[in-house]
Amino acid sequence: MPSEPGQAGPSGLFHLLLVPYNAFMKIALGADHAGYELKEKIKQHLQQQQIAIQDEGTSSNESVDYPDFAAKVAHDVSDRRADLGILVCGSGIGMAISANKIDGIRAANVSSEYEAQMSREHNNANVLALGSRILQEDEAVRIVDKWLATSFAGGRHERRVEKITKLETEHA
């Protein structure tokens, strides 16, 4: 039976009733050199909404390796030091692939508000990956806002997310 928001379901998954931009939310942010500038814009936007930020870098446009930053953010989320994570690289693809290697992470590479909504509502995504070379700044901010404002629907989707979680333990 699906759990209510804020209660653990049979798989131990928690359903968060996310109130957009609440002061109790903490978001881990990370980017490589290609995503640095967009990450900074997103960080500023979230801070204006009184959302706590854990900035895991990078701190410049100098070339770095995206898996290092994806791992930091993913571990922040999986270890519950952050509620959710947002990653930015050139396409979002490498960040999503890297983050999804960490147990408990459901990272979605998103390029539209619809995908942002579905990734939270149906897949309970806990990490958002964005492509700075694909999205305009205003599009990215709208995607972040939609993603944060959408909660997990539970119901039939909970069973599917539990199956994803089971795959982590079966094939570890």
Buried (B, 14 or more C-beta within 10 A) or exposed (E): EBBEEEEEBEBEBBBBEBEBBEEEBBBBBBBBBBBBBBBBBBBEBBEEEEBBBBBBBBEEEEEBEBBBBBBBBBBBBBEEEBBBBBBBBBBBBBBBBBBBEBEBBBBBBBBEBEBBBBBBBBBBBBBBBBBBEBBEEEBBBBBBBBBBBBBBBBEEBBEEBBEBBEEEEEEE
